[in-house]
Amino acid sequence: MTHYLLLYDVVPDYSTKRVPFRSGHLELAWRAADRGELLLGGALADPIDGAVLLFRGSSRAVAERFAAADPYVLNGVVTRWRVREWTTVVGEHAATPVRPPTSTP
């Protein structure tokens, strides 16, 4: 499995303009999380000028399907979205763990 970042650019005053669509967005997000596809997601802070969602899957299609169905995208609250493959190498959940060579005395 590979990690994918779904990156959102959003409208000015995003925190206010998302309100009518937030319940639908969160429902979609939690369903994806319950399936094990969405690992983390949320708005960028100070300023709130975008959002990042971390997906795990066999292809970028899992993140693309999410964006295509997201009420924020469908209702223009997200002005642009893109998916980037993320090569994760450090941490318990890294898709391709790389450890430094061990030194032997």
N, C-alpha and C positions, 0 to 999 in steps of 0.2 A: 504494500500500500504506500501511496505517496501523499504528501501534504500539498494543499493548494490554498493560496490566499485569495479571497474575493475582496477586492478593494472598491469601495464606493466613494465617489465624489457626490456631494449633496448640495441642495439649494441653500442660499442664505436663510438664516433663521430656522434651520433644520429642526431644532428641538421643539419648536412650536408647530411647524408645518407637518411633522410626522404624526402628530397626535391622532388624527382621524383614522390613520392606517396602522397604528402601532399594534393593536390587538391582533390583527391579521398577520402582520409581520412576525410577531412573537410566536404565534401559533405555528406558522410555517417553520420557524427556526427551532422550536422545541421538538417538533416532529422529526426534523432532520437530526437533531441531537439524539433523540431516542433511538433512531436507526443506526447511530454510531457514525454518521457522516459529518456532522458539524461538531467540532470539538470546543471551539470558543468563538464568541462574536460580541461585538459592541462598538459603540461610537468612540471616536477619538475625542479627547477632552482638551480644553483650554488652548485653543478654541475648538468648539464642536463643529468641525468642518469636513468630516468624513467618517467612514466606518471600515472595520476590518473583520472578516470572518474567516476562521481557519477550518478547512475541510480535510477529510482523509478519504481517499478513494483510489480506484484503479486508473482513473482518468480525470481530466479537468471537467468532464461532463457533469459530475455531481454538483460542482459549484455553479456551472452554467445553468443547469436546470433550476437550481435554487433562485438565481437572479431572475430568470425568465418568469418565475411564478411569484416573485416577491411584490407585495402591494406597494412597497416604497418605490420600486422600479416602475411598476405599472401605472402609478399615479403621479410620476414626475418628481417625487421627493429626492430620488437619486438621479443625478444628471448624467453620470457616466459610471460604468463599472467595467472592471477587467479582472481576469483570473491570471495569477502567476503561480507557476510551480515553485515550491519552496523545498530546497534540499536541506532537510533537517539532519544534523550530524551529532548533536550533543543533547543529552537528556534522556530520561527514562522512556519517552515516547518517540524518540528520533526514528525516522523511517530508514535511514542509512547510517547507523552509529559508526563513528570513527573515533577510536581511542589513540592517544599518543603511544608511541612504542615504549615498552617498558625497558628500563635500563637494568642491566645485570652487572653486579660488581665483579 
